[in-house]
Amino acid sequence: MNEYDSAKMADVLAASDGLELTDNPEEADVVLVNTCSIREKAQEKVFSQLGRWRVLKESRLKGQGREVIIGVGGCVASQEGEAIIKRAPYVDLVFGPQTLHRLPELIRARREQNRPQVDISFPEIEKFDRLPEPRAEGPSAFVSIMEGCSKYCSFCVVPYTRGTEVSRPFEDVLVEVAQLAAQGVREINLLGQNVNAYRGPIAPAEAADAEGEFADLGMLIRTIAQIQGVGRIRFTTSHPLEFSDSLIDAYRDVPQLAHYLHLPVQSGSDRILSAMKRGYTALEFKSRIRKLRSVRPDISISSDFIVGFPGETDADFDKTMKLIQDVGFDQSFSFIYSRRPGTPAADLPDHTPAAVKHARLERLQAHINAHAAGISQRMVGSVQTVLVEGPSRKNPDELTGKTENMRSVNFPGSKRMIGQFVDVLITQALTNSLRGRLAVAGDAPAA
């Protein structure tokens, strides 16, 4: 989501002021940091970066060069607000995820009034009505379909920094997807903090009655699959509570829906899941996975795990490892619990030594990494459909792209293939990628 928001900031400023991206802060008129407050370490990095930009700003002033505007956006901005200005008074703008579309007005106000501007309000879906048309920057693109989260998990700041769930109108999403497809985008990544809670109004909100018509994620996926040029659809991030039968049916019926799902479970202990306020049990999670695999046996599943949540015992962690064993996760985003001020979990007693938490995390990651390596190894000798993204970073004479299950593949091929789906025979599994060659008649299809 932050990557999508950053791209939209660039689009807004390009359309309003003709600003272009630069990799060199020394050339910049405006420098922005788009922030995440999920973990404490990421939040502190924000102020380290701001300190470096302070030096840039002061050197410009001393040299009487053109002014540089420093802005902080994203969830740290939403959470901290005016406190950022107090801690770093050289910051000019503080804006939240829902007000990035107001950047041009905030910059003008800062220059005209010569004082910092703060706007961390939640104007619901307004920002999508004021964003310029999307610009494709490759064969894969993100499309945000909803904002916020209404689950209020005890460890999470998202509902407080991005607001509660608001879905974009069904037609608006389809228009954006069609615009991207017309520019050559072949893979659509649907985004939301709780993307499978999508309930997009089909009719204008003012015309919908109390029983108004809404499209769920399954219906949206089915409709997007009919848009010319769209060859692959992904979505993230999901919540198990909202993983409906309608969505499972979409996996059964829509071949463009990738053989990959990211579904955060966080823990395999029902006691910890209850303390996290996740709203499901480990058995209910496994039941959803079994039903999904009944229609997509080959699907790869990744997840999020929080290790060392307050009160987690060895027995609780063993249940998480049992869940991992039972499900067979392909990838994970796993971290030691990070206390976030203002969340219910922040007040829970935590007596588990840090060394124990680190040992648990290493054990969890080692298990999932070994399982993922086994999956990669079993792909050797199979033919995989790969969306060619561009030249390989390590060898620009080769191409790179992604398989359905999110593995990077490097292989020889013509640059004319960039932006296309091609069949690749996997010849080698490496630690973080695969190698292959273009498939020919007689090569084995994917298992």
CORFENMO-V537327 format. One record per residue. N is the residue number from 1. SS is DSSP state (H for helix, E for strand, - for the rest). OMEGA is omega in whole degrees, 0 to 359 (NA if undefined). NEAR is the number of other ideal C-beta (glycine too) atoms within 8 Angstrom. Layout:
N;SS;OMEGA;NEAR + N;SS;OMEGA;NEAR
This chain:
1;-;179;9 + 2;H;178;9 + 3;H;178;7 + 4;H;181;11 + 5;H;179;13 + 6;H;178;9 + 7;H;180;10 + 8;H;174;12 + 9;H;179;13 + 10;H;180;10 + 11;H;182;12 + 12;H;183;14 + 13;H;175;12 + 14;H;182;11 + 15;H;186;6 + 16;H;187;8 + 17;H;180;7 + 18;-;180;5 + 19;-;179;9 + 20;-;178;5 + 21;-;173;5 + 22;-;177;7 + 23;-;185;3 + 24;-;179;6 + 25;H;180;9 + 26;H;181;5 + 27;H;193;5 + 28;-;168;9 + 29;-;179;7 + 30;E;174;10 + 31;E;184;11 + 32;E;171;10 + 33;E;178;11 + 34;E;197;9 + 35;E;175;14 + 36;-;181;10 + 37;-;180;14 + 38;-;182;10 + 39;-;185;9 + 40;H;183;8 + 41;H;179;7 + 42;H;181;11 + 43;H;181;11 + 44;H;177;8 + 45;H;180;8 + 46;H;184;12 + 47;H;173;9 + 48;H;179;8 + 49;H;180;9 + 50;H;178;14 + 51;H;178;9 + 52;H;179;8 + 53;H;177;13 + 54;H;179;11 + 55;H;178;8 + 56;H;182;12 + 57;H;182;11 + 58;H;179;9 + 59;H;176;9 + 60;H;182;11 + 61;H;180;9 + 62;H;181;6 + 63;-;181;6 + 64;-;174;4 + 65;-;181;7 + 66;-;183;5 + 67;-;173;8 + 68;-;178;13 + 69;E;178;12 + 70;E;181;14 + 71;E;176;16 + 72;E;178;16 + 73;E;176;16 + 74;H;191;15 + 75;H;175;15 + 76;H;177;14 + 77;H;181;15 + 78;H;183;14 + 79;H;188;11 + 80;H;177;9 + 81;-;182;10 + 82;H;181;8 + 83;H;177;7 + 84;H;179;13 + 85;H;180;11 + 86;H;181;6 + 87;H;182;7 + 88;-;187;10 + 89;-;177;7 + 90;-;177;10 + 91;-;184;13 + 92;-;185;9 + 93;E;170;17 + 94;E;184;17 + 95;E;183;16 + 96;-;180;16 + 97;H;183;13 + 98;H;181;13 + 99;H;180;13 + 100;H;179;14 + 101;H;180;10 + 102;H;182;9 + 103;H;180;14 + 104;H;179;10 + 105;H;180;7 + 106;H;179;14 + 107;H;179;13 + 108;H;180;8 + 109;H;178;9 + 110;H;182;14 + 111;H;182;9 + 112;H;185;6 + 113;H;179;7 + 114;-;175;5 + 115;-;182;5 + 116;-;179;10 + 117;E;180;12 + 118;E;175;10 + 119;E;180;10 + 120;-;180;10 + 121;-;179;7 + 122;-;181;8 + 123;-;179;8 + 124;-;190;8 + 125;-;184;10 + 126;H;187;9 + 127;H;181;12 + 128;H;178;9 + 129;H;186;6 + 130;-;178;6 + 131;-;176;10 + 132;-;178;8 + 133;-;183;4 + 134;-;177;12 + 135;-;179;7 + 136;-;177;9 + 137;-;182;5 + 138;-;184;9 + 139;-;179;12 + 140;E;182;11 + 141;E;175;12 + 142;E;174;8 + 143;E;178;14 + 144;E;182;11 + 145;-;177;14 + 146;E;181;15 + 147;E;172;13 + 148;-;179;14 + 149;-;181;14 + 150;-;184;9 + 151;-;177;12 + 152;-;172;8 + 153;-;191;9 + 154;-;183;11 + 155;-;197;10 + 156;-;180;12 + 157;-;189;12 + 158;H;180;11 + 159;H;182;13 + 160;H;183;8 + 161;H;181;13 + 162;H;178;14 + 163;-;180;10 + 164;-;187;7 + 165;-;174;11 + 166;E;182;10 + 167;E;174;13 + 168;-;176;12 + 169;-;181;11 + 170;H;184;14 + 171;H;180;7 + 172;H;179;10 + 173;H;181;15 + 174;H;179;11 + 175;H;180;8 + 176;H;179;10 + 177;H;180;13 + 178;H;178;9 + 179;H;180;10 + 180;H;179;13 + 181;H;179;14 + 182;H;178;7 + 183;-;176;9 + 184;-;177;9 + 185;-;181;14 + 186;-;180;14 + 187;E;180;13 + 188;E;177;15 + 189;E;181;11 + 190;E;188;17 + 191;E;171;12 + 192;-;175;15 + 193;-;176;12 + 194;-;196;15 + 195;H;182;15 + 196;H;169;13 + 197;H;182;13 + 198;-;174;14 + 199;-;185;8 + 200;E;177;15 + 201;E;177;13 + 202;-;174;10 + 203;-;175;8 + 204;-;185;7 + 205;H;183;8 + 206;H;181;4 + 207;H;182;5 + 208;-;176;9 + 209;-;184;4 + 210;-;179;3 + 211;-;190;3 + 212;-;182;10 + 213;-;180;7 + 214;E;175;10 + 215;E;174;11 + 216;-;184;11 + 217;H;179;15 + 218;H;179;11 + 219;H;179;10 + 220;H;180;15 + 221;H;180;15 + 222;H;182;11 + 223;H;178;11 + 224;H;181;15 + 225;-;180;12 + 226;-;180;5 + 227;-;183;11 + 228;-;177;4 + 229;-;181;9 + 230;-;182;15 + 231;-;180;8 + 232;E;181;12 + 233;E;173;14 + 234;E;173;11 + 235;E;178;12 + 236;E;359;9 + 237;-;186;10 + 238;E;173;14 + 239;E;182;12 + 240;H;180;13 + 241;H;185;8 + 242;H;182;9 + 243;-;193;12 + 244;-;174;10 + 245;H;178;6 + 246;H;179;10 + 247;H;176;13 + 248;H;177;13 + 249;H;177;10 + 250;H;175;13 + 251;H;178;12 + 252;H;193;8 + 253;H;188;6 + 254;-;182;11 + 255;-;180;4 + 256;-;179;10 + 257;E;190;10 + 258;-;178;9 + 259;-;184;8 + 260;E;179;13 + 261;E;171;9 + 262;E;184;11 + 263;E;184;13 + 264;E;177;11 + 265;-;176;12 + 266;E;181;12 + 267;-;175;16 + 268;-;180;10 + 269;-;179;13 + 270;H;180;8 + 271;H;179;8 + 272;H;177;14 + 273;H;177;13 + 274;H;178;8 + 275;H;177;12 + 276;-;184;14 + 277;-;181;10 + 278;-;173;12 + 279;-;178;5 + 280;-;176;8 + 281;-;177;7 + 282;H;179;13 + 283;H;178;6 + 284;H;177;9 + 285;H;181;14 + 286;H;178;11 + 287;H;178;8 + 288;H;180;12 + 289;H;179;11 + 290;H;180;8 + 291;H;178;10 + 292;H;182;13 + 293;H;175;9 + 294;H;178;6 + 295;H;177;9 + 296;-;184;9 + 297;-;186;5 + 298;-;187;7 + 299;-;173;11 + 300;E;184;13 + 301;E;173;13 + 302;E;185;13 + 303;E;173;13 + 304;E;176;11 + 305;E;171;13 + 306;E;180;13 + 307;E;178;15 + 308;-;174;12 + 309;-;183;14 + 310;-;179;10 + 311;-;181;11 + 312;-;179;13 + 313;-;175;6 + 314;H;180;5 + 315;H;177;7 + 316;H;181;13 + 317;H;177;12 + 318;H;177;8 + 319;H;174;13 + 320;H;179;15 + 321;H;177;12 + 322;H;177;9 + 323;H;179;13 + 324;H;178;13 + 325;H;184;8 + 326;H;186;7 + 327;H;183;11 + 328;-;181;8 + 329;-;183;11 + 330;-;180;12 + 331;E;175;10 + 332;E;167;11 + 333;E;189;9 + 334;E;185;11 + 335;E;169;10 + 336;E;181;10 + 337;-;178;14 + 338;-;182;9 + 339;-;179;9 + 340;-;180;13 + 341;-;178;5 + 342;-;177;7 + 343;-;181;12 + 344;H;183;7 + 345;H;182;14 + 346;H;182;9 + 347;H;181;4 + 348;-;177;10 + 349;-;183;5 + 350;-;185;9 + 351;-;182;3 + 352;-;180;9 + 353;-;181;5 + 354;H;181;7 + 355;H;178;6 + 356;H;179;9 + 357;H;181;13 + 358;H;179;9 + 359;H;178;8 + 360;H;181;11 + 361;H;180;13 + 362;H;180;8 + 363;H;180;9 + 364;H;183;15 + 365;H;179;10 + 366;H;180;8 + 367;H;182;11 + 368;H;179;14 + 369;H;179;8 + 370;H;179;8 + 371;H;179;11 + 372;H;178;10 + 373;H;177;10 + 374;H;177;8 + 375;H;179;11 + 376;H;181;12 + 377;H;180;8 + 378;H;177;8 + 379;H;179;14 + 380;-;182;11 + 381;-;178;6 + 382;-;175;12 + 383;E;182;12 + 384;E;174;15 + 385;E;186;11 + 386;E;171;14 + 387;E;184;14 + 388;E;185;15 + 389;E;182;10 + 390;E;177;7 + 391;E;176;10 + 392;-;180;10 + 393;-;182;5 + 394;-;180;5 + 395;-;185;6 + 396;-;176;6 + 397;-;177;6 + 398;E;178;12 + 399;E;174;14 + 400;E;179;13 + 401;E;183;12 + 402;E;171;10 + 403;-;176;12 + 404;-;184;10 + 405;-;168;10 + 406;-;175;9 + 407;-;176;11 + 408;E;179;9 + 409;E;175;16 + 410;E;185;13 + 411;E;176;13 + 412;E;179;7 + 413;-;181;10 + 414;-;178;4 + 415;H;175;7 + 416;H;181;4 + 417;H;181;10 + 418;-;182;11 + 419;-;181;8 + 420;-;170;9 + 421;E;177;9 + 422;E;176;12 + 423;E;183;10 + 424;E;173;15 + 425;E;180;14 + 426;E;183;15 + 427;E;183;7 + 428;E;175;8 + 429;E;177;9 + 430;-;184;8 + 431;-;185;4 + 432;-;182;4 + 433;-;175;9 + 434;E;171;16 + 435;E;180;10 + 436;E;174;14 + 437;E;178;8 + 438;E;183;11 + 439;-;175;9 + 440;-;180;6 + 441;-;180;3 + 442;-;176;3 + 443;-;184;9 + 444;-;175;6 + 445;E;178;6 + 446;-;180;8 + 447;-;NA;5
